[in-house]
Amino acid sequence: MYPPMSTQLEALGIDVHEGFDAAQLDEFKADIYVIGNVAKRGMDVIEAILNKGLPYISGPQWLAENVLHQHWVLGVAGTHGKNDYRLHAGMGLRICRVSHQAS
């Protein structure tokens, strides 16, 4: 993990376990495990979560259910063209007088 996230978590007193070893599941018990896009089948920790039947959710699904559901969201993803699309979408929203915030 790199700054600025590493320094923000450290400032909040939040410990971080880096790596994908299955042993961390015994040390860091959770109500639900959020699986990010870097985690894949075949990784020890992922296979252990599945084999033990532990509750898990994808990062995007957690974000949608716990944060974004309260907002109107226009999400743009992909390898190329996001900035151009964001500019055009923002202009379209402005023309239609829809309140938006580009970030």
Distance bins in CASP14 RR format, pairs under 12 A and 6 or more apart:
PFRMAT RR
TARGET T0000
AUTHOR 0000-0000-0000
RMODE 2
METHOD distances of the structure
MODEL  1
1 7 0 0 0 0 1 0 0 0 0 0 0
1 8 0 0 0 0 0 1 0 0 0 0 0
1 9 1 0 0 1 0 0 0 0 0 0 0
1 10 0 0 0 0 1 0 0 0 0 0 0
1 14 0 0 0 0 0 1 0 0 0 0 0
1 15 0 0 0 0 0 1 0 0 0 0 0
1 16 1 0 1 0 0 0 0 0 0 0 0
1 17 0 0 0 0 0 1 0 0 0 0 0
1 18 1 0 0 1 0 0 0 0 0 0 0
1 19 0 0 0 0 0 1 0 0 0 0 0
1 38 0 0 0 0 0 1 0 0 0 0 0
2 8 0 0 0 0 0 1 0 0 0 0 0
2 9 0 0 0 0 0 1 0 0 0 0 0
2 10 0 0 0 0 0 1 0 0 0 0 0
2 16 0 0 0 0 0 1 0 0 0 0 0
2 18 0 0 0 0 0 1 0 0 0 0 0
3 9 0 0 0 0 0 1 0 0 0 0 0
3 10 0 0 0 0 1 0 0 0 0 0 0
3 11 0 0 0 0 0 1 0 0 0 0 0
4 10 0 0 0 0 0 1 0 0 0 0 0
4 11 0 0 0 0 0 1 0 0 0 0 0
5 11 0 0 0 0 0 1 0 0 0 0 0
5 12 0 0 0 0 0 1 0 0 0 0 0
5 14 0 0 0 0 0 1 0 0 0 0 0
5 16 0 0 0 0 1 0 0 0 0 0 0
5 18 0 0 0 0 0 1 0 0 0 0 0
6 12 0 0 0 0 0 1 0 0 0 0 0
6 13 0 0 0 0 0 1 0 0 0 0 0
6 14 0 0 0 0 0 1 0 0 0 0 0
6 15 0 0 0 0 0 1 0 0 0 0 0
6 16 1 0 0 1 0 0 0 0 0 0 0
6 18 0 0 0 0 1 0 0 0 0 0 0
7 13 0 0 0 0 0 1 0 0 0 0 0
7 14 0 0 0 0 0 1 0 0 0 0 0
7 16 0 0 0 0 0 1 0 0 0 0 0
8 14 0 0 0 0 1 0 0 0 0 0 0
8 16 0 0 0 0 0 1 0 0 0 0 0
9 15 0 0 0 0 1 0 0 0 0 0 0
9 16 1 0 1 0 0 0 0 0 0 0 0
9 17 0 0 0 0 0 1 0 0 0 0 0
9 18 0 0 0 0 0 1 0 0 0 0 0
10 16 0 0 0 0 1 0 0 0 0 0 0
14 28 0 0 0 0 0 1 0 0 0 0 0
15 24 0 0 0 0 0 1 0 0 0 0 0
15 27 0 0 0 0 0 1 0 0 0 0 0
15 28 0 0 0 0 1 0 0 0 0 0 0
16 24 0 0 0 0 0 1 0 0 0 0 0
16 28 0 0 0 0 0 1 0 0 0 0 0
17 23 0 0 0 0 1 0 0 0 0 0 0
17 24 1 0 1 0 0 0 0 0 0 0 0
17 25 0 0 0 0 0 1 0 0 0 0 0
17 26 0 0 0 0 0 1 0 0 0 0 0
17 27 1 0 0 1 0 0 0 0 0 0 0
17 28 1 0 0 1 0 0 0 0 0 0 0
17 30 0 0 0 0 0 1 0 0 0 0 0
17 45 0 0 0 0 1 0 0 0 0 0 0
18 24 0 0 0 0 1 0 0 0 0 0 0
18 38 0 0 0 0 0 1 0 0 0 0 0
18 45 0 0 0 0 0 1 0 0 0 0 0
19 28 0 0 0 0 0 1 0 0 0 0 0
19 38 0 0 0 0 0 1 0 0 0 0 0
19 39 0 0 0 0 0 1 0 0 0 0 0
19 43 0 0 0 0 1 0 0 0 0 0 0
19 44 0 0 0 0 1 0 0 0 0 0 0
19 45 1 0 0 1 0 0 0 0 0 0 0
19 46 0 0 0 0 0 1 0 0 0 0 0
20 33 0 0 0 0 0 1 0 0 0 0 0
20 35 0 0 0 0 0 1 0 0 0 0 0
20 36 0 0 0 0 0 1 0 0 0 0 0
20 38 0 0 0 0 1 0 0 0 0 0 0
20 39 1 0 0 1 0 0 0 0 0 0 0
20 40 0 0 0 0 1 0 0 0 0 0 0
20 41 0 0 0 0 0 1 0 0 0 0 0
20 42 0 0 0 0 1 0 0 0 0 0 0
20 43 1 0 1 0 0 0 0 0 0 0 0
20 44 1 0 1 0 0 0 0 0 0 0 0
20 45 1 0 1 0 0 0 0 0 0 0 0
20 46 1 0 0 1 0 0 0 0 0 0 0
20 47 0 0 0 0 1 0 0 0 0 0 0
20 48 0 0 0 0 1 0 0 0 0 0 0
20 49 0 0 0 0 0 1 0 0 0 0 0
21 27 0 0 0 0 1 0 0 0 0 0 0
21 28 0 0 0 0 0 1 0 0 0 0 0
21 43 0 0 0 0 1 0 0 0 0 0 0
21 44 1 0 1 0 0 0 0 0 0 0 0
21 45 1 0 0 1 0 0 0 0 0 0 0
21 46 0 0 0 0 0 1 0 0 0 0 0
21 47 0 0 0 0 0 1 0 0 0 0 0
21 48 0 0 0 0 1 0 0 0 0 0 0
22 28 0 0 0 0 0 1 0 0 0 0 0
22 33 0 0 0 0 0 1 0 0 0 0 0
22 42 0 0 0 0 0 1 0 0 0 0 0
22 43 0 0 0 0 1 0 0 0 0 0 0
22 44 1 0 1 0 0 0 0 0 0 0 0
22 45 1 0 1 0 0 0 0 0 0 0 0
22 46 0 0 0 0 1 0 0 0 0 0 0
22 47 1 0 0 1 0 0 0 0 0 0 0
22 48 1 1 0 0 0 0 0 0 0 0 0
22 49 0 0 0 0 1 0 0 0 0 0 0
22 50 0 0 0 0 0 1 0 0 0 0 0
22 51 0 0 0 0 1 0 0 0 0 0 0
22 52 0 0 0 0 1 0 0 0 0 0 0
22 54 0 0 0 0 0 1 0 0 0 0 0
23 44 0 0 0 0 1 0 0 0 0 0 0
23 45 0 0 0 0 1 0 0 0 0 0 0
23 48 0 0 0 0 1 0 0 0 0 0 0
24 30 0 0 0 0 0 1 0 0 0 0 0
24 33 0 0 0 0 0 1 0 0 0 0 0
24 43 0 0 0 0 0 1 0 0 0 0 0
24 44 0 0 0 0 1 0 0 0 0 0 0
24 45 1 0 0 1 0 0 0 0 0 0 0
24 46 0 0 0 0 0 1 0 0 0 0 0
24 48 0 0 0 0 1 0 0 0 0 0 0
24 49 0 0 0 0 0 1 0 0 0 0 0
24 54 0 0 0 0 0 1 0 0 0 0 0
25 33 1 0 0 1 0 0 0 0 0 0 0
25 44 0 0 0 0 1 0 0 0 0 0 0
25 45 1 0 0 1 0 0 0 0 0 0 0
25 46 0 0 0 0 0 1 0 0 0 0 0
25 47 0 0 0 0 0 1 0 0 0 0 0
25 48 1 0 1 0 0 0 0 0 0 0 0
25 49 1 0 0 1 0 0 0 0 0 0 0
25 50 0 0 0 0 0 1 0 0 0 0 0
25 51 0 0 0 0 0 1 0 0 0 0 0
25 52 1 0 0 1 0 0 0 0 0 0 0
25 53 0 0 0 0 0 1 0 0 0 0 0
25 54 1 0 0 1 0 0 0 0 0 0 0
25 55 0 0 0 0 0 1 0 0 0 0 0
25 56 0 0 0 0 0 1 0 0 0 0 0
26 45 0 0 0 0 0 1 0 0 0 0 0
26 48 0 0 0 0 1 0 0 0 0 0 0
26 52 0 0 0 0 0 1 0 0 0 0 0
26 54 0 0 0 0 0 1 0 0 0 0 0
27 45 0 0 0 0 0 1 0 0 0 0 0
28 45 0 0 0 0 0 1 0 0 0 0 0
28 49 0 0 0 0 0 1 0 0 0 0 0
28 54 0 0 0 0 0 1 0 0 0 0 0
29 52 0 0 0 0 0 1 0 0 0 0 0
29 54 0 0 0 0 1 0 0 0 0 0 0
29 55 0 0 0 0 0 1 0 0 0 0 0
30 45 0 0 0 0 0 1 0 0 0 0 0
30 49 0 0 0 0 1 0 0 0 0 0 0
30 54 0 0 0 0 1 0 0 0 0 0 0
30 55 0 0 0 0 1 0 0 0 0 0 0
30 56 0 0 0 0 1 0 0 0 0 0 0
30 57 0 0 0 0 0 1 0 0 0 0 0
30 62 0 0 0 0 0 1 0 0 0 0 0
31 54 0 0 0 0 1 0 0 0 0 0 0
31 55 1 0 0 1 0 0 0 0 0 0 0
31 56 0 0 0 0 0 1 0 0 0 0 0
31 57 0 0 0 0 0 1 0 0 0 0 0
31 62 0 0 0 0 0 1 0 0 0 0 0
32 49 0 0 0 0 0 1 0 0 0 0 0
32 53 0 0 0 0 0 1 0 0 0 0 0
32 54 0 0 0 0 1 0 0 0 0 0 0
32 55 1 0 1 0 0 0 0 0 0 0 0
32 56 1 0 0 1 0 0 0 0 0 0 0
32 57 1 0 1 0 0 0 0 0 0 0 0
32 58 0 0 0 0 0 1 0 0 0 0 0
32 59 0 0 0 0 0 1 0 0 0 0 0
32 61 0 0 0 0 0 1 0 0 0 0 0
32 62 1 0 0 1 0 0 0 0 0 0 0
32 65 0 0 0 0 0 1 0 0 0 0 0
32 66 0 0 0 0 0 1 0 0 0 0 0
33 39 0 0 0 0 1 0 0 0 0 0 0
33 45 0 0 0 0 1 0 0 0 0 0 0
33 46 0 0 0 0 1 0 0 0 0 0 0
33 48 0 0 0 0 1 0 0 0 0 0 0
33 49 1 0 1 0 0 0 0 0 0 0 0
33 50 0 0 0 0 0 1 0 0 0 0 0
33 52 0 0 0 0 0 1 0 0 0 0 0
33 53 0 0 0 0 0 1 0 0 0 0 0
33 54 1 0 1 0 0 0 0 0 0 0 0
33 55 1 0 0 1 0 0 0 0 0 0 0
33 56 1 0 1 0 0 0 0 0 0 0 0
33 57 1 0 0 1 0 0 0 0 0 0 0
33 58 0 0 0 0 0 1 0 0 0 0 0
33 59 0 0 0 0 0 1 0 0 0 0 0
33 62 0 0 0 0 1 0 0 0 0 0 0
34 49 0 0 0 0 0 1 0 0 0 0 0
34 54 0 0 0 0 0 1 0 0 0 0 0
34 55 0 0 0 0 0 1 0 0 0 0 0
34 56 1 0 0 1 0 0 0 0 0 0 0
34 57 1 0 1 0 0 0 0 0 0 0 0
34 58 1 0 0 1 0 0 0 0 0 0 0
34 59 1 0 1 0 0 0 0 0 0 0 0
34 60 0 0 0 0 1 0 0 0 0 0 0
34 61 0 0 0 0 1 0 0 0 0 0 0
34 62 1 0 1 0 0 0 0 0 0 0 0
34 63 0 0 0 0 1 0 0 0 0 0 0
34 65 0 0 0 0 0 1 0 0 0 0 0
34 66 0 0 0 0 1 0 0 0 0 0 0
35 41 0 0 0 0 0 1 0 0 0 0 0
35 43 0 0 0 0 1 0 0 0 0 0 0
35 45 0 0 0 0 1 0 0 0 0 0 0
35 46 1 0 0 1 0 0 0 0 0 0 0
35 47 0 0 0 0 0 1 0 0 0 0 0
35 49 1 0 0 1 0 0 0 0 0 0 0
35 50 0 0 0 0 0 1 0 0 0 0 0
35 54 0 0 0 0 0 1 0 0 0 0 0
35 55 0 0 0 0 0 1 0 0 0 0 0
35 56 1 0 1 0 0 0 0 0 0 0 0
35 57 1 0 0 1 0 0 0 0 0 0 0
35 58 1 0 1 0 0 0 0 0 0 0 0
35 59 1 0 0 1 0 0 0 0 0 0 0
35 60 0 0 0 0 0 1 0 0 0 0 0
35 61 0 0 0 0 1 0 0 0 0 0 0
35 62 0 0 0 0 1 0 0 0 0 0 0
36 43 0 0 0 0 0 1 0 0 0 0 0
36 45 0 0 0 0 0 1 0 0 0 0 0
36 46 0 0 0 0 1 0 0 0 0 0 0
36 49 0 0 0 0 0 1 0 0 0 0 0
36 56 0 0 0 0 1 0 0 0 0 0 0
36 57 0 0 0 0 1 0 0 0 0 0 0
36 58 1 0 0 1 0 0 0 0 0 0 0
36 59 1 0 1 0 0 0 0 0 0 0 0
36 60 0 0 0 0 1 0 0 0 0 0 0
36 61 0 0 0 0 0 1 0 0 0 0 0
36 62 0 0 0 0 1 0 0 0 0 0 0
36 63 0 0 0 0 0 1 0 0 0 0 0
37 58 0 0 0 0 1 0 0 0 0 0 0
37 59 1 0 0 1 0 0 0 0 0 0 0
37 60 0 0 0 0 1 0 0 0 0 0 0
37 61 0 0 0 0 0 1 0 0 0 0 0
37 63 0 0 0 0 0 1 0 0 0 0 0
37 77 0 0 0 0 0 1 0 0 0 0 0
38 45 0 0 0 0 0 1 0 0 0 0 0
38 46 0 0 0 0 0 1 0 0 0 0 0
38 58 0 0 0 0 0 1 0 0 0 0 0
38 59 0 0 0 0 0 1 0 0 0 0 0
39 45 1 0 0 1 0 0 0 0 0 0 0
39 46 1 0 1 0 0 0 0 0 0 0 0
39 47 0 0 0 0 0 1 0 0 0 0 0
39 48 0 0 0 0 0 1 0 0 0 0 0
39 49 0 0 0 0 1 0 0 0 0 0 0
39 50 0 0 0 0 0 1 0 0 0 0 0
39 56 0 0 0 0 1 0 0 0 0 0 0
39 57 0 0 0 0 0 1 0 0 0 0 0
39 58 0 0 0 0 1 0 0 0 0 0 0
39 59 0 0 0 0 1 0 0 0 0 0 0
40 46 1 0 0 1 0 0 0 0 0 0 0
40 47 0 0 0 0 0 1 0 0 0 0 0
40 50 0 0 0 0 0 1 0 0 0 0 0
41 47 1 0 0 1 0 0 0 0 0 0 0
41 48 0 0 0 0 0 1 0 0 0 0 0
41 49 0 0 0 0 0 1 0 0 0 0 0
41 50 0 0 0 0 1 0 0 0 0 0 0
41 51 0 0 0 0 0 1 0 0 0 0 0
42 48 0 0 0 0 0 1 0 0 0 0 0
42 49 0 0 0 0 0 1 0 0 0 0 0
42 50 0 0 0 0 1 0 0 0 0 0 0
42 51 0 0 0 0 0 1 0 0 0 0 0
43 49 0 0 0 0 1 0 0 0 0 0 0
43 50 0 0 0 0 0 1 0 0 0 0 0
44 50 0 0 0 0 0 1 0 0 0 0 0
44 51 0 0 0 0 0 1 0 0 0 0 0
45 51 0 0 0 0 0 1 0 0 0 0 0
45 52 0 0 0 0 0 1 0 0 0 0 0
45 54 0 0 0 0 0 1 0 0 0 0 0
45 56 0 0 0 0 0 1 0 0 0 0 0
46 52 0 0 0 0 0 1 0 0 0 0 0
46 53 0 0 0 0 0 1 0 0 0 0 0
46 54 0 0 0 0 0 1 0 0 0 0 0
46 56 0 0 0 0 1 0 0 0 0 0 0
46 58 0 0 0 0 0 1 0 0 0 0 0
47 53 0 0 0 0 0 1 0 0 0 0 0
47 54 0 0 0 0 0 1 0 0 0 0 0
47 56 0 0 0 0 0 1 0 0 0 0 0
48 54 1 0 0 1 0 0 0 0 0 0 0
48 56 0 0 0 0 0 1 0 0 0 0 0
49 55 0 0 0 0 1 0 0 0 0 0 0
49 56 1 0 1 0 0 0 0 0 0 0 0
49 57 0 0 0 0 0 1 0 0 0 0 0
50 56 1 0 0 1 0 0 0 0 0 0 0
55 62 0 0 0 0 0 1 0 0 0 0 0
56 62 0 0 0 0 1 0 0 0 0 0 0
57 63 0 0 0 0 1 0 0 0 0 0 0
57 64 0 0 0 0 1 0 0 0 0 0 0
57 65 1 0 0 1 0 0 0 0 0 0 0
57 66 0 0 0 0 1 0 0 0 0 0 0
58 64 0 0 0 0 1 0 0 0 0 0 0
58 65 0 0 0 0 0 1 0 0 0 0 0
59 65 0 0 0 0 1 0 0 0 0 0 0
59 66 0 0 0 0 1 0 0 0 0 0 0
59 67 0 0 0 0 0 1 0 0 0 0 0
59 68 0 0 0 0 0 1 0 0 0 0 0
60 66 0 0 0 0 0 1 0 0 0 0 0
60 67 0 0 0 0 0 1 0 0 0 0 0
60 68 0 0 0 0 1 0 0 0 0 0 0
60 73 0 0 0 0 0 1 0 0 0 0 0
60 75 0 0 0 0 0 1 0 0 0 0 0
60 77 0 0 0 0 1 0 0 0 0 0 0
61 67 0 0 0 0 0 1 0 0 0 0 0
61 68 0 0 0 0 0 1 0 0 0 0 0
61 69 0 0 0 0 0 1 0 0 0 0 0
62 68 0 0 0 0 1 0 0 0 0 0 0
62 69 0 0 0 0 0 1 0 0 0 0 0
63 69 0 0 0 0 1 0 0 0 0 0 0
63 70 0 0 0 0 0 1 0 0 0 0 0
63 71 0 0 0 0 0 1 0 0 0 0 0
63 73 0 0 0 0 1 0 0 0 0 0 0
63 75 0 0 0 0 0 1 0 0 0 0 0
64 70 0 0 0 0 0 1 0 0 0 0 0
64 71 0 0 0 0 0 1 0 0 0 0 0
64 73 0 0 0 0 1 0 0 0 0 0 0
64 75 0 0 0 0 0 1 0 0 0 0 0
67 73 0 0 0 0 1 0 0 0 0 0 0
68 74 0 0 0 0 0 1 0 0 0 0 0
68 75 0 0 0 0 1 0 0 0 0 0 0
71 99 0 0 0 0 0 1 0 0 0 0 0
71 100 0 0 0 0 0 1 0 0 0 0 0
71 101 0 0 0 0 1 0 0 0 0 0 0
71 103 0 0 0 0 0 1 0 0 0 0 0
72 93 0 0 0 0 0 1 0 0 0 0 0
72 98 0 0 0 0 1 0 0 0 0 0 0
72 99 0 0 0 0 1 0 0 0 0 0 0
72 100 0 0 0 0 1 0 0 0 0 0 0
72 101 0 0 0 0 0 1 0 0 0 0 0
73 89 0 0 0 0 0 1 0 0 0 0 0
73 100 0 0 0 0 0 1 0 0 0 0 0
73 101 0 0 0 0 0 1 0 0 0 0 0
73 103 0 0 0 0 0 1 0 0 0 0 0
74 82 0 0 0 0 0 1 0 0 0 0 0
74 85 0 0 0 0 1 0 0 0 0 0 0
74 86 0 0 0 0 1 0 0 0 0 0 0
74 88 0 0 0 0 0 1 0 0 0 0 0
74 89 1 0 0 1 0 0 0 0 0 0 0
74 90 0 0 0 0 1 0 0 0 0 0 0
74 92 0 0 0 0 0 1 0 0 0 0 0
74 93 1 0 0 1 0 0 0 0 0 0 0
74 98 0 0 0 0 1 0 0 0 0 0 0
74 99 0 0 0 0 0 1 0 0 0 0 0
74 100 1 0 0 1 0 0 0 0 0 0 0
74 101 0 0 0 0 0 1 0 0 0 0 0
74 102 0 0 0 0 0 1 0 0 0 0 0
74 103 0 0 0 0 0 1 0 0 0 0 0
75 82 0 0 0 0 1 0 0 0 0 0 0
75 85 0 0 0 0 1 0 0 0 0 0 0
75 86 0 0 0 0 1 0 0 0 0 0 0
75 89 0 0 0 0 1 0 0 0 0 0 0
75 90 0 0 0 0 0 1 0 0 0 0 0
75 100 0 0 0 0 0 1 0 0 0 0 0
75 102 0 0 0 0 0 1 0 0 0 0 0
75 103 0 0 0 0 0 1 0 0 0 0 0
76 82 1 0 1 0 0 0 0 0 0 0 0
76 83 0 0 0 0 1 0 0 0 0 0 0
76 84 0 0 0 0 1 0 0 0 0 0 0
76 85 1 0 1 0 0 0 0 0 0 0 0
76 86 1 0 1 0 0 0 0 0 0 0 0
76 87 0 0 0 0 0 1 0 0 0 0 0
76 88 0 0 0 0 0 1 0 0 0 0 0
76 89 1 0 0 1 0 0 0 0 0 0 0
76 90 0 0 0 0 0 1 0 0 0 0 0
76 102 0 0 0 0 0 1 0 0 0 0 0
76 103 0 0 0 0 0 1 0 0 0 0 0
77 85 0 0 0 0 1 0 0 0 0 0 0
77 86 0 0 0 0 0 1 0 0 0 0 0
78 84 0 0 0 0 0 1 0 0 0 0 0
78 85 0 0 0 0 1 0 0 0 0 0 0
78 86 0 0 0 0 0 1 0 0 0 0 0
81 87 0 0 0 0 1 0 0 0 0 0 0
81 88 0 0 0 0 1 0 0 0 0 0 0
81 89 0 0 0 0 0 1 0 0 0 0 0
82 88 0 0 0 0 0 1 0 0 0 0 0
82 89 0 0 0 0 0 1 0 0 0 0 0
82 102 0 0 0 0 0 1 0 0 0 0 0
82 103 0 0 0 0 0 1 0 0 0 0 0
83 89 0 0 0 0 0 1 0 0 0 0 0
83 90 0 0 0 0 0 1 0 0 0 0 0
83 102 0 0 0 0 1 0 0 0 0 0 0
83 103 0 0 0 0 0 1 0 0 0 0 0
84 90 0 0 0 0 0 1 0 0 0 0 0
84 91 0 0 0 0 0 1 0 0 0 0 0
85 91 0 0 0 0 0 1 0 0 0 0 0
85 92 0 0 0 0 0 1 0 0 0 0 0
85 102 0 0 0 0 0 1 0 0 0 0 0
86 92 0 0 0 0 0 1 0 0 0 0 0
86 93 0 0 0 0 0 1 0 0 0 0 0
86 100 0 0 0 0 0 1 0 0 0 0 0
86 101 0 0 0 0 0 1 0 0 0 0 0
86 102 1 0 0 1 0 0 0 0 0 0 0
86 103 0 0 0 0 1 0 0 0 0 0 0
87 93 0 0 0 0 0 1 0 0 0 0 0
87 94 0 0 0 0 0 1 0 0 0 0 0
87 100 0 0 0 0 0 1 0 0 0 0 0
87 102 0 0 0 0 1 0 0 0 0 0 0
88 94 0 0 0 0 0 1 0 0 0 0 0
88 95 0 0 0 0 0 1 0 0 0 0 0
88 102 0 0 0 0 0 1 0 0 0 0 0
89 95 0 0 0 0 0 1 0 0 0 0 0
89 96 0 0 0 0 0 1 0 0 0 0 0
89 98 0 0 0 0 0 1 0 0 0 0 0
89 100 0 0 0 0 1 0 0 0 0 0 0
89 101 0 0 0 0 0 1 0 0 0 0 0
89 102 0 0 0 0 1 0 0 0 0 0 0
90 96 0 0 0 0 1 0 0 0 0 0 0
90 97 0 0 0 0 0 1 0 0 0 0 0
90 98 0 0 0 0 1 0 0 0 0 0 0
90 99 0 0 0 0 0 1 0 0 0 0 0
90 100 1 0 1 0 0 0 0 0 0 0 0
90 101 0 0 0 0 1 0 0 0 0 0 0
90 102 1 0 0 1 0 0 0 0 0 0 0
90 103 0 0 0 0 0 1 0 0 0 0 0
91 98 0 0 0 0 0 1 0 0 0 0 0
91 100 0 0 0 0 0 1 0 0 0 0 0
91 102 0 0 0 0 0 1 0 0 0 0 0
92 98 1 0 0 1 0 0 0 0 0 0 0
92 100 0 0 0 0 1 0 0 0 0 0 0
92 102 0 0 0 0 0 1 0 0 0 0 0
93 99 1 0 0 1 0 0 0 0 0 0 0
93 100 1 0 1 0 0 0 0 0 0 0 0
93 101 0 0 0 0 1 0 0 0 0 0 0
93 102 0 0 0 0 1 0 0 0 0 0 0
94 100 1 0 0 1 0 0 0 0 0 0 0
94 101 0 0 0 0 0 1 0 0 0 0 0
94 102 0 0 0 0 0 1 0 0 0 0 0
END
